Amino acid sequence: MLKKFKPKSEFTRNVLTLMTGSTIAQAIPIAISPILTRIYTPADYGLVALFMSIATIGSIAATGRYEMAIMLPKKDTDAINVLLLSMSIAFLMSFLSLIIIFLFNQEITTFLGNQDVSSWLYLVPISVILTGIYQSLRYWSNRRKYFTNLAKNSVIQTGTGSSLNLLFGFFRFGGGGLISAGLMSQTVGIIFLGKMAWKKDKILLFKKDKIKMLALMKKYKKLPFFNLPNALIDTFKMSGITILIAKFFTTSILGQYSLAWKMVVTPASLVGNSLSQVFFQKLASANKSDLNRLIVKFIIKASLIALPMYLIVYLFAPEIFIFVFGEKWELAGKIASVLSPWLFLNFISSPLSSVYIIINRQEIMLVISIFYMIVPLSILYVFQDYDFIKTIQVMSLGMSFVLILLIIYIIYLTSKLRKG
């Protein structure tokens, strides 16, 4: 009899577990995308992109990045206090974002250049608190190696969001329907992960200690001081790209760009997110002298996985987008093709950023991120009067060059740790 296949490596088993859930989860929105692109317009997708350009900034700051510290303590009693600290900060940041939106709604709307987004901005504080709690619970589940439950959660959450997208599209809710569906599906994800954490770890929850929370806040203070600015800079980069495209071109072109980005990034995230979560957990438990070997091995594996996907996108994206999504999305296909070199290198380099947290050198990543933000925004500004595809092509090449330098530097930095 043939033996049932079982990967020998725990790393491989964990990645496959998360990939299975992620594959099913991401296959659902991909499968219904041809329907959604015929229900919603490029302008609807542009509205969602503008809303997310603001919501994402608040969401990144939601926990002060303390959710990443959940992975670091050796004791679970310390980690549970970091979890509670992270969630507490999320409530505070949500309240602050509510005040900002209430006081400066019109100014933000004018800056974005789209009056339709005004009323939806009041949902930003909800997005902030949901994201803060959700990310905290995900890192806790990752620490506890609840990979099967994380996979199930991905399927449930994405299935809920996709169903609501179809329902709201049927009733012609427009871009607001897409925004609402995203928030509701995230709520479902929080309920699932929260129930799981309570069921398995409720004894640890009684280890809450305010003094210890304050001590841990001080211990991991580099996260809000260096990693948070780094994450905000990365978010400003993506949000800035969104806003500048809407300002220099049109909301419809922004919708085309948004779909192209989503359709190229989503298939890669089937593997990439799973690799990142398990890779971070593996690095956190490894000796510093072993980091270089693990990183080089990861880069080789990630390159072999990603190259076929992005080569197909580069060569055939325009034809694929017309066939799958309809004639009105041809521009999105051309954008996807142009973006593919940048996104290929981004697939490889994104998980590597956790190295700076492991070695407690977030200040290095902060400097790199500032430069990484300036490049695309400067290119968009300088080339705003050029053809949009030409502008995006220059931006993609510039970002690719920066990522190549980043990968080389990480290899060099960890090689010094190995020698030390």
Kinemage of the C-alpha trace (Angstrom):
@kinemage 1
@onewidth
@group {chain A} dominant
@subgroup {mainchain}
@vectorlist {calphas} color= white
{ca met a 1} P 0.000 0.000 0.000
{ca leu a 2} L 1.106 3.520 -0.698
{ca lys a 3} L 1.827 5.563 2.389
{ca lys a 4} L -0.081 8.778 2.826
{ca phe a 5} L 2.093 11.716 1.842
{ca lys a 6} L 3.341 13.645 4.861
{ca pro a 7} L 6.072 16.295 4.504
{ca lys a 8} L 9.029 15.639 6.796
{ca ser a 9} L 9.762 19.283 7.536
{ca glu a 10} L 7.564 21.040 10.095
{ca phe a 11} L 8.165 24.269 8.166
{ca thr a 12} L 6.871 22.651 4.967
{ca arg a 13} L 3.847 21.152 6.737
{ca asn a 14} L 2.910 24.495 8.249
{ca val a 15} L 3.330 26.330 4.946
{ca leu a 16} L 1.198 23.729 3.143
{ca thr a 17} L -1.499 24.011 5.803
{ca leu a 18} L -1.711 27.785 5.423
{ca met a 19} L -1.420 27.542 1.645
{ca thr a 20} L -4.370 25.157 1.477
{ca gly a 21} L -6.593 27.589 3.349
{ca ser a 22} L -5.199 30.579 1.465
{ca thr a 23} L -5.641 28.872 -1.899
{ca ile a 24} L -9.300 28.130 -1.241
{ca ala a 25} L -9.838 31.562 0.295
{ca gln a 26} L -8.230 33.506 -2.548
{ca ala a 27} L -9.737 31.283 -5.238
{ca ile a 28} L -13.217 32.427 -4.198
{ca pro a 29} L -12.790 36.166 -5.000
{ca ile a 30} L -10.764 35.326 -8.101
{ca ala a 31} L -13.543 33.038 -9.303
{ca ile a 32} L -16.235 35.703 -8.891
{ca ser a 33} L -14.088 38.586 -10.200
{ca pro a 34} L -15.384 38.199 -13.789
{ca ile a 35} L -18.887 38.703 -12.372
{ca leu a 36} L -17.899 41.611 -10.133
{ca thr a 37} L -16.119 43.479 -12.945
{ca arg a 38} L -19.330 43.337 -14.943
{ca ile a 39} L -21.422 44.553 -11.982
{ca tyr a 40} L -19.073 47.229 -10.645
{ca thr a 41} L -17.371 49.919 -12.733
{ca pro a 42} L -13.735 51.095 -12.746
{ca ala a 43} L -14.978 54.196 -10.879
{ca asp a 44} L -16.425 51.939 -8.133
{ca tyr a 45} L -13.059 50.236 -7.708
{ca gly a 46} L -11.435 53.670 -7.678
{ca leu a 47} L -13.723 54.786 -4.826
{ca val a 48} L -12.727 51.744 -2.767
{ca ala a 49} L -9.050 52.436 -3.462
{ca leu a 50} L -9.434 56.031 -2.224
{ca phe a 51} L -11.231 54.900 0.942
{ca met a 52} L -8.536 52.315 1.625
{ca ser a 53} L -5.800 54.905 1.051
{ca ile a 54} L -7.017 56.631 4.231
{ca ala a 55} L -8.253 53.600 6.200
{ca thr a 56} L -4.980 51.732 5.724
{ca ile a 57} L -2.946 54.575 7.221
{ca gly a 58} L -5.041 54.476 10.400
{ca ser a 59} L -5.086 50.687 10.465
{ca ile a 60} L -1.298 50.418 10.273
{ca ala a 61} L -0.980 52.673 13.323
{ca ala a 62} L -3.818 50.854 15.125
{ca thr a 63} L -1.637 48.802 17.473
{ca gly a 64} L 1.602 50.776 17.445
{ca arg a 65} L 3.001 47.634 15.745
{ca tyr a 66} L 3.052 45.863 19.107
{ca glu a 67} L 1.184 42.950 17.509
{ca met a 68} L 4.509 41.921 15.962
{ca ala a 69} L 6.025 41.621 19.455
{ca ile a 70} L 3.544 38.841 20.255
{ca met a 71} L 5.941 36.482 18.486
{ca leu a 72} L 9.017 37.496 20.487
{ca pro a 73} L 8.661 36.642 24.238
{ca lys a 74} L 9.790 33.186 25.332
{ca lys a 75} L 6.926 32.922 27.845
{ca asp a 76} L 3.303 32.728 26.738
{ca thr a 77} L 2.329 34.725 29.829
{ca asp a 78} L 4.383 37.631 28.500
{ca ala a 79} L 2.995 37.172 24.982
{ca ile a 80} L -0.629 37.273 26.191
{ca asn a 81} L 0.063 40.603 27.866
{ca val a 82} L 1.514 41.938 24.612
{ca leu a 83} L -1.665 40.733 22.866
{ca leu a 84} L -3.858 42.633 25.328
{ca leu a 85} L -1.598 45.689 25.072
{ca ser a 86} L -1.904 45.626 21.285
{ca met a 87} L -5.703 45.460 21.431
{ca ser a 88} L -5.900 48.252 24.005
{ca ile a 89} L -3.891 50.562 21.762
{ca ala a 90} L -6.225 49.690 18.874
{ca phe a 91} L -9.240 51.019 20.796
{ca leu a 92} L -7.388 54.253 21.533
{ca met a 93} L -6.295 54.742 17.914
{ca ser a 94} L -9.830 54.088 16.667
{ca phe a 95} L -11.158 56.850 18.921
{ca leu a 96} L -8.454 59.273 17.742
{ca ser a 97} L -9.215 58.508 14.091
{ca leu a 98} L -12.923 59.209 14.756
{ca ile a 99} L -12.033 62.674 16.064
{ca ile a 100} L -9.802 63.365 13.045
{ca ile a 101} L -12.436 62.263 10.525
{ca phe a 102} L -15.155 64.248 12.310
{ca leu a 103} L -13.075 67.448 12.367
{ca phe a 104} L -11.363 67.223 8.958
{ca asn a 105} L -13.717 65.235 6.739
{ca gln a 106} L -14.100 67.970 4.148
{ca glu a 107} L -10.391 68.726 4.025
{ca ile a 108} L -9.563 65.048 3.483
{ca thr a 109} L -12.256 64.760 0.830
{ca thr a 110} L -10.891 67.797 -1.007
{ca phe a 111} L -7.369 66.394 -0.820
{ca leu a 112} L -8.545 63.087 -2.316
{ca gly a 113} L -10.395 64.953 -5.054
{ca asn a 114} L -13.524 62.809 -4.922
{ca gln a 115} L -16.653 64.037 -3.133
{ca asp a 116} L -18.263 60.568 -3.242
{ca val a 117} L -15.822 59.248 -0.636
{ca ser a 118} L -16.828 61.836 1.987
{ca ser a 119} L -19.614 59.917 3.762
{ca trp a 120} L -17.666 56.652 3.671
{ca leu a 121} L -14.744 58.193 5.566
{ca tyr a 122} L -16.780 57.884 8.773
{ca leu a 123} L -16.214 54.128 8.540
{ca val a 124} L -12.439 54.593 8.851
{ca pro a 125} L -12.465 54.320 12.704
{ca ile a 126} L -14.335 51.008 12.381
{ca ser a 127} L -11.698 49.782 9.937
{ca val a 128} L -8.955 50.819 12.389
{ca ile a 129} L -10.337 48.899 15.371
{ca leu a 130} L -11.204 45.827 13.295
{ca thr a 131} L -7.750 45.675 11.729
{ca gly a 132} L -5.998 46.168 15.073
{ca ile a 133} L -7.875 43.328 16.758
{ca tyr a 134} L -7.670 41.052 13.725
{ca gln a 135} L -3.915 41.420 13.264
{ca ser a 136} L -3.306 40.895 16.992
{ca leu a 137} L -5.306 37.663 16.957
{ca arg a 138} L -3.522 36.464 13.813
{ca tyr a 139} L -0.085 36.945 15.369
{ca trp a 140} L -1.241 35.181 18.524
{ca ser a 141} L -2.519 32.250 16.456
{ca asn a 142} L 0.745 32.195 14.540
{ca arg a 143} L 2.746 32.118 17.778
{ca arg a 144} L 0.637 29.245 19.098
{ca lys a 145} L 0.967 27.427 15.755
{ca tyr a 146} L -2.794 27.294 15.147
{ca phe a 147} L -2.094 27.082 11.429
{ca thr a 148} L -5.088 24.873 10.641
{ca asn a 149} L -7.462 27.361 12.273
{ca leu a 150} L -5.777 30.261 10.491
{ca ala a 151} L -6.382 28.444 7.209
{ca lys a 152} L -10.054 27.851 8.076
{ca asn a 153} L -10.460 31.485 9.057
{ca ser a 154} L -9.129 32.645 5.691
{ca val a 155} L -11.740 30.562 3.877
{ca ile a 156} L -14.632 31.700 6.089
{ca gln a 157} L -13.662 35.365 5.947
{ca thr a 158} L -13.104 35.491 2.209
{ca gly a 159} L -16.219 33.478 1.484
{ca thr a 160} L -18.269 35.936 3.532
{ca gly a 161} L -16.763 38.961 1.790
{ca ser a 162} L -17.255 37.509 -1.679
{ca ser a 163} L -20.879 36.607 -0.995
{ca leu a 164} L -21.582 40.122 0.276
{ca asn a 165} L -19.851 41.658 -2.751
{ca leu a 166} L -22.205 39.742 -5.016
{ca leu a 167} L -25.250 40.584 -2.910
{ca phe a 168} L -24.464 44.317 -2.732
{ca gly a 169} L -23.598 44.340 -6.424
{ca phe a 170} L -26.964 42.779 -7.259
{ca phe a 171} L -28.673 45.665 -5.433
{ca arg a 172} L -26.384 48.205 -7.183
{ca phe a 173} L -24.734 49.532 -4.019
{ca gly a 174} L -21.660 50.558 -6.035
{ca gly a 175} L -18.282 51.172 -4.425
{ca gly a 176} L -19.891 51.587 -1.012
{ca gly a 177} L -21.044 47.983 -1.210
{ca leu a 178} L -17.470 46.812 -1.709
{ca ile a 179} L -16.327 48.867 1.293
{ca ser a 180} L -19.101 47.520 3.544
{ca ala a 181} L -18.482 43.927 2.482
{ca gly a 182} L -14.816 44.217 3.430
{ca leu a 183} L -15.582 45.483 6.929
{ca met a 184} L -18.253 42.845 7.543
{ca ser a 185} L -16.013 39.987 6.435
{ca gln a 186} L -13.234 41.202 8.730
{ca thr a 187} L -15.699 41.170 11.630
{ca val a 188} L -16.454 37.528 10.872
{ca gly a 189} L -12.710 36.765 10.919
{ca ile a 190} L -12.335 38.391 14.340
{ca ile a 191} L -15.226 36.391 15.774
{ca phe a 192} L -13.711 33.124 14.514
{ca leu a 193} L -10.179 33.792 15.798
{ca gly a 194} L -11.477 35.264 19.056
{ca lys a 195} L -13.607 32.212 19.841
{ca met a 196} L -10.656 29.942 19.067
{ca ala a 197} L -8.295 31.912 21.333
{ca trp a 198} L -10.835 31.919 24.171
{ca lys a 199} L -11.437 28.185 23.835
{ca lys a 200} L -7.759 27.191 23.803
{ca asp a 201} L -6.031 29.925 25.786
{ca lys a 202} L -8.549 31.402 28.228
{ca ile a 203} L -6.392 30.315 31.185
{ca leu a 204} L -3.607 32.554 29.873
{ca leu a 205} L -6.036 35.472 29.623
{ca phe a 206} L -6.311 35.441 33.408
{ca lys a 207} L -2.561 36.182 33.536
{ca lys a 208} L -3.263 39.789 32.593
{ca asp a 209} L -0.916 42.097 34.461
{ca lys a 210} L -0.986 45.863 33.859
{ca ile a 211} L 2.490 46.317 35.348
{ca lys a 212} L 3.865 43.641 33.049
{ca met a 213} L 2.085 45.229 30.074
{ca leu a 214} L 3.838 48.515 30.774
{ca ala a 215} L 7.176 46.744 31.192
{ca leu a 216} L 6.715 44.924 27.886
{ca met a 217} L 5.663 48.160 26.198
{ca lys a 218} L 8.995 49.630 27.265
{ca lys a 219} L 10.951 46.514 26.308
{ca tyr a 220} L 9.620 46.525 22.741
{ca lys a 221} L 9.562 50.299 22.348
{ca lys a 222} L 11.590 50.096 19.140
{ca leu a 223} L 8.481 48.786 17.376
{ca pro a 224} L 6.473 52.022 17.695
{ca phe a 225} L 9.592 54.206 17.411
{ca phe a 226} L 11.103 52.564 14.336
{ca asn a 227} L 8.881 49.831 12.912
{ca leu a 228} L 5.687 51.916 13.070
{ca pro a 229} L 7.192 54.837 11.125
{ca asn a 230} L 8.580 52.273 8.712
{ca ala a 231} L 5.130 50.696 8.236
{ca leu a 232} L 3.490 54.117 7.940
{ca ile a 233} L 6.005 55.144 5.308
{ca asp a 234} L 5.226 51.990 3.351
{ca thr a 235} L 1.525 52.766 3.676
{ca phe a 236} L 2.049 56.384 2.639
{ca lys a 237} L 3.819 55.013 -0.404
{ca met a 238} L 0.868 52.836 -1.467
{ca ser a 239} L -1.752 55.419 -0.451
{ca gly a 240} L 0.287 58.155 -2.114
{ca ile a 241} L 0.392 56.210 -5.357
{ca thr a 242} L -3.389 55.795 -5.176
{ca ile a 243} L -4.038 59.466 -4.455
{ca leu a 244} L -1.608 60.759 -7.102
{ca ile a 245} L -3.092 58.513 -9.780
{ca ala a 246} L -6.553 59.859 -8.951
{ca lys a 247} L -5.254 63.459 -8.973
{ca phe a 248} L -3.039 63.357 -12.068
{ca phe a 249} L -5.193 60.986 -14.109
{ca thr a 250} L -8.785 59.872 -13.267
{ca thr a 251} L -10.694 57.780 -10.717
{ca ser a 252} L -11.526 55.303 -13.492
{ca ile a 253} L -7.826 54.851 -14.309
{ca leu a 254} L -7.240 54.367 -10.592
{ca gly a 255} L -9.894 51.621 -10.694
{ca gln a 256} L -8.020 49.954 -13.567
{ca tyr a 257} L -4.770 50.156 -11.604
{ca ser a 258} L -6.487 48.828 -8.467
{ca leu a 259} L -7.860 45.755 -10.274
{ca ala a 260} L -4.502 45.090 -11.943
{ca trp a 261} L -2.690 45.261 -8.613
{ca lys a 262} L -5.243 43.038 -6.899
{ca met a 263} L -5.286 40.384 -9.607
{ca val a 264} L -1.495 40.145 -9.796
{ca val a 265} L -0.858 40.273 -6.058
{ca thr a 266} L -3.696 37.944 -4.996
{ca pro a 267} L -2.487 34.735 -6.715
{ca ala a 268} L 1.011 35.348 -5.378
{ca ser a 269} L -0.347 35.874 -1.874
{ca leu a 270} L -1.701 32.318 -1.952
{ca val a 271} L 1.882 31.271 -1.358
{ca gly a 272} L 3.480 34.489 -0.149
{ca asn a 273} L 1.374 35.086 2.961
{ca ser a 274} L 1.809 31.492 4.091
{ca leu a 275} L 5.554 31.639 3.511
{ca ser a 276} L 5.811 34.949 5.385
{ca gln a 277} L 3.937 33.771 8.487
{ca val a 278} L 5.842 30.519 8.855
{ca phe a 279} L 9.152 32.096 7.824
{ca phe a 280} L 8.776 34.756 10.555
{ca gln a 281} L 8.014 32.094 13.144
{ca lys a 282} L 11.076 30.097 12.014
{ca leu a 283} L 13.390 33.112 12.112
{ca ala a 284} L 12.113 34.125 15.560
{ca ser a 285} L 13.133 30.735 16.986
{ca ala a 286} L 16.474 30.440 15.116
{ca asn a 287} L 19.960 31.387 16.245
{ca lys a 288} L 21.202 34.650 14.752
{ca ser a 289} L 24.217 32.872 13.315
{ca asp a 290} L 21.847 30.716 11.263
{ca leu a 291} L 19.794 33.570 9.767
{ca asn a 292} L 21.917 34.008 6.649
{ca arg a 293} L 21.564 30.354 5.635
{ca leu a 294} L 17.802 30.433 6.169
{ca ile a 295} L 17.419 33.666 4.197
{ca val a 296} L 19.464 32.536 1.195
{ca lys a 297} L 17.542 29.269 1.112
{ca phe a 298} L 14.249 31.178 1.291
{ca ile a 299} L 15.218 33.546 -1.553
{ca ile a 300} L 16.033 30.620 -3.845
{ca lys a 301} L 12.780 28.813 -3.055
{ca ala a 302} L 10.661 31.950 -3.372
{ca ser a 303} L 12.254 32.828 -6.729
{ca leu a 304} L 11.554 29.386 -8.167
{ca ile a 305} L 7.942 29.569 -6.980
{ca ala a 306} L 7.230 33.099 -8.230
{ca leu a 307} L 9.033 33.226 -11.567
{ca pro a 308} L 6.536 31.147 -13.628
{ca met a 309} L 3.564 33.160 -12.303
{ca tyr a 310} L 5.009 36.559 -13.070
{ca leu a 311} L 6.433 35.505 -16.425
{ca ile a 312} L 2.918 34.555 -17.572
{ca val a 313} L 1.574 37.893 -16.318
{ca tyr a 314} L 4.329 39.816 -18.103
{ca leu a 315} L 3.722 38.091 -21.431
{ca phe a 316} L -0.039 37.569 -21.553
{ca ala a 317} L -1.810 39.844 -19.019
{ca pro a 318} L -3.645 42.122 -21.535
{ca glu a 319} L -5.199 39.170 -23.358
{ca ile a 320} L -6.076 37.424 -20.087
{ca phe a 321} L -7.783 40.504 -18.613
{ca ile a 322} L -9.889 41.107 -21.740
{ca phe a 323} L -11.019 37.482 -21.830
{ca val a 324} L -11.747 37.159 -18.106
{ca phe a 325} L -13.007 40.601 -17.096
{ca gly a 326} L -14.286 42.134 -20.314
{ca glu a 327} L -13.152 44.675 -22.903
{ca lys a 328} L -13.423 47.668 -20.541
{ca trp a 329} L -10.574 46.252 -18.421
{ca glu a 330} L -7.920 46.067 -21.173
{ca leu a 331} L -5.923 48.877 -19.566
{ca ala a 332} L -5.786 46.895 -16.319
{ca gly a 333} L -4.134 44.036 -18.223
{ca lys a 334} L -1.476 46.350 -19.639
{ca ile a 335} L -0.833 47.766 -16.162
{ca ala a 336} L -0.485 44.248 -14.714
{ca ser a 337} L 2.106 43.341 -17.333
{ca val a 338} L 4.160 46.444 -16.572
{ca leu a 339} L 3.969 45.897 -12.796
{ca ser a 340} L 5.098 42.252 -12.898
{ca pro a 341} L 8.906 42.785 -12.481
{ca trp a 342} L 8.341 44.946 -9.394
{ca leu a 343} L 5.815 42.535 -7.870
{ca phe a 344} L 8.051 39.532 -8.560
{ca leu a 345} L 10.838 41.087 -6.510
{ca asn a 346} L 8.353 42.291 -3.897
{ca phe a 347} L 7.163 38.688 -3.444
{ca ile a 348} L 10.720 37.660 -2.611
{ca ser a 349} L 11.730 40.626 -0.459
{ca ser a 350} L 8.598 41.283 1.655
{ca pro a 351} L 9.064 38.349 4.073
{ca leu a 352} L 12.698 39.359 4.563
{ca ser a 353} L 11.736 42.577 6.363
{ca ser a 354} L 11.034 40.548 9.515
{ca val a 355} L 14.811 40.060 9.807
{ca tyr a 356} L 15.183 43.613 11.130
{ca ile a 357} L 12.742 42.841 13.928
{ca ile a 358} L 14.545 39.620 14.837
{ca ile a 359} L 17.938 41.331 15.091
{ca asn a 360} L 16.386 44.464 16.675
{ca arg a 361} L 17.623 46.814 13.919
{ca gln a 362} L 14.351 48.426 12.804
{ca glu a 363} L 16.104 51.764 12.333
{ca ile a 364} L 17.847 50.362 9.239
{ca met a 365} L 14.528 49.397 7.665
{ca leu a 366} L 13.160 52.843 8.467
{ca val a 367} L 15.855 54.540 6.378
{ca ile a 368} L 15.333 52.072 3.521
{ca ser a 369} L 11.567 52.561 3.625
{ca ile a 370} L 11.871 56.335 3.357
{ca phe a 371} L 13.861 55.944 0.150
{ca tyr a 372} L 11.464 53.234 -1.062
{ca met a 373} L 8.543 55.665 -0.609
{ca ile a 374} L 10.231 58.627 -2.297
{ca val a 375} L 11.044 56.749 -5.526
{ca pro a 376} L 7.501 55.915 -6.797
{ca leu a 377} L 5.900 59.167 -5.629
{ca ser a 378} L 8.650 61.218 -7.269
{ca ile a 379} L 8.298 59.282 -10.515
{ca leu a 380} L 4.514 59.790 -10.576
{ca tyr a 381} L 4.951 63.506 -9.935
{ca val a 382} L 7.664 64.026 -12.555
{ca phe a 383} L 5.931 61.918 -15.239
{ca gln a 384} L 2.344 63.068 -14.570
{ca asp a 385} L 2.012 64.588 -18.045
{ca tyr a 386} L 3.143 61.420 -19.811
{ca asp a 387} L 1.102 58.438 -20.971
{ca phe a 388} L -0.083 56.474 -17.921
{ca ile a 389} L 1.436 53.144 -19.029
{ca lys a 390} L 4.805 54.807 -19.648
{ca thr a 391} L 4.669 56.387 -16.194
{ca ile a 392} L 3.857 53.071 -14.490
{ca gln a 393} L 6.605 51.343 -16.473
{ca val a 394} L 9.234 53.788 -15.195
{ca met a 395} L 7.887 53.383 -11.649
{ca ser a 396} L 8.019 49.576 -11.862
{ca leu a 397} L 11.616 49.580 -13.088
{ca gly a 398} L 12.689 52.055 -10.395
{ca met a 399} L 11.114 49.987 -7.635
{ca ser a 400} L 12.645 46.783 -9.014
{ca phe a 401} L 16.110 48.313 -8.798
{ca val a 402} L 15.538 49.374 -5.174
{ca leu a 403} L 14.347 45.883 -4.173
{ca ile a 404} L 17.376 44.227 -5.742
{ca leu a 405} L 19.617 46.445 -3.611
{ca leu a 406} L 17.520 45.631 -0.528
{ca ile a 407} L 17.845 41.866 -1.021
{ca ile a 408} L 21.607 42.146 -1.500
{ca tyr a 409} L 21.934 44.242 1.667
{ca ile a 410} L 19.958 41.771 3.813
{ca ile a 411} L 22.200 38.922 2.654
{ca tyr a 412} L 25.275 41.013 3.468
{ca leu a 413} L 23.956 42.065 6.894
{ca thr a 414} L 23.108 38.533 8.033
{ca ser a 415} L 26.392 37.161 6.706
{ca lys a 416} L 28.159 39.441 9.205
{ca leu a 417} L 26.078 37.917 12.013
{ca arg a 418} L 27.123 34.447 10.926
{ca lys a 419} L 30.801 35.381 11.005
{ca gly a 420} L 30.353 37.058 14.372
